Amino acid sequence: MRLALAHLAAKRGVIGIERTAFRGTNDAILSKVWSGKNCRILRSGWTDAWEQPGAPPPLAFPVQAALTYQVMRRVTHAKAKDVVTYPIGQIIGQFTEFT
């Protein structure tokens, strides 16, 4: 399956391409840290921090979604590639080529 990078760049910017490119299904985890609802997202420093012992549980929807939106907006602006994450879905394992 091919993914047009122009579409992804328009939607997520260059960091989105770099974080998404050639990721496998092992990098996609099911977690509530994005929105407060179960969501498949890319593993990152953000998801790892929420999984640490002593970390608080994710807030309920829509409060967690509002928190994540503000943080990811700032993280993306700062180009912090190790922290940024995106909802990705199961399809990530089927990408074989990016154009």
PLY file of the C-alpha trace (Angstrom):
ply
format ascii 1.0
element vertex 99
property float x
property float y
property float z
element edge 98
property int vertex1
property int vertex2
end_header
0.00 0.00 0.00
1.29 3.46 -0.84
0.71 6.61 1.16
1.02 9.97 -0.54
3.32 12.09 1.63
1.77 15.30 0.33
-1.52 14.37 2.00
0.18 13.47 5.27
2.33 16.61 5.19
-0.72 18.80 4.70
-2.47 17.10 7.58
0.35 16.60 10.09
3.42 18.46 8.88
6.94 17.18 8.47
7.14 15.74 11.98
4.07 13.66 11.25
5.78 12.16 8.23
8.96 11.40 10.14
7.09 9.83 13.05
4.77 7.82 10.82
7.18 6.73 8.09
7.95 3.03 8.09
6.46 2.31 11.47
5.25 -1.20 12.13
2.35 -2.53 14.10
4.58 -2.87 17.19
4.85 0.91 17.33
1.07 1.34 17.41
-0.38 0.88 20.88
-3.93 0.95 22.18
-4.19 3.59 24.89
-6.49 6.18 26.44
-3.77 8.84 26.74
-4.79 10.57 23.47
-8.46 11.26 24.12
-9.64 9.44 27.22
-11.13 6.73 24.96
-9.27 3.72 23.62
-7.33 4.84 20.56
-4.47 3.29 18.55
-1.56 5.76 18.60
2.17 5.73 17.89
4.38 4.89 20.84
6.42 7.94 21.90
7.83 9.71 24.91
4.29 10.95 25.62
2.84 7.42 25.79
5.84 6.08 27.71
5.47 8.80 30.36
1.85 7.82 30.97
2.88 4.18 31.43
5.51 4.87 34.10
4.87 3.63 37.65
3.19 6.37 39.65
1.83 8.15 36.58
-1.79 9.28 36.95
-4.44 7.49 34.90
-5.70 9.30 31.79
-8.57 11.67 32.40
-12.06 10.95 31.08
-13.16 12.00 27.61
-13.30 14.91 26.62
-10.97 16.34 29.30
-8.02 14.13 28.25
-8.58 15.11 24.61
-8.44 18.81 25.52
-5.23 18.28 27.53
-3.59 16.27 24.74
-4.56 18.80 22.07
-2.83 21.63 23.90
0.28 19.59 24.65
0.64 18.11 21.15
0.14 21.53 19.58
3.10 22.84 21.56
5.18 19.69 21.07
4.65 19.81 17.30
5.51 23.51 17.20
8.70 22.80 19.17
9.52 19.90 16.78
10.05 17.52 19.70
10.09 14.33 17.62
10.65 12.03 20.59
7.43 13.19 22.30
4.98 13.81 19.47
2.41 11.09 18.78
-0.56 10.68 16.48
-3.59 8.42 16.20
-2.56 5.89 13.58
-4.96 2.94 13.38
-4.24 -0.64 12.39
-3.48 0.27 8.79
0.08 1.34 9.67
1.24 -2.26 9.38
0.15 -2.33 5.74
2.19 0.65 4.55
5.10 -0.53 2.46
6.00 2.60 0.55
5.74 6.36 1.02
5.73 8.63 -2.02
0 1
1 2
2 3
3 4
4 5
5 6
6 7
7 8
8 9
9 10
10 11
11 12
12 13
13 14
14 15
15 16
16 17
17 18
18 19
19 20
20 21
21 22
22 23
23 24
24 25
25 26
26 27
27 28
28 29
29 30
30 31
31 32
32 33
33 34
34 35
35 36
36 37
37 38
38 39
39 40
40 41
41 42
42 43
43 44
44 45
45 46
46 47
47 48
48 49
49 50
50 51
51 52
52 53
53 54
54 55
55 56
56 57
57 58
58 59
59 60
60 61
61 62
62 63
63 64
64 65
65 66
66 67
67 68
68 69
69 70
70 71
71 72
72 73
73 74
74 75
75 76
76 77
77 78
78 79
79 80
80 81
81 82
82 83
83 84
84 85
85 86
86 87
87 88
88 89
89 90
90 91
91 92
92 93
93 94
94 95
95 96
96 97
97 98
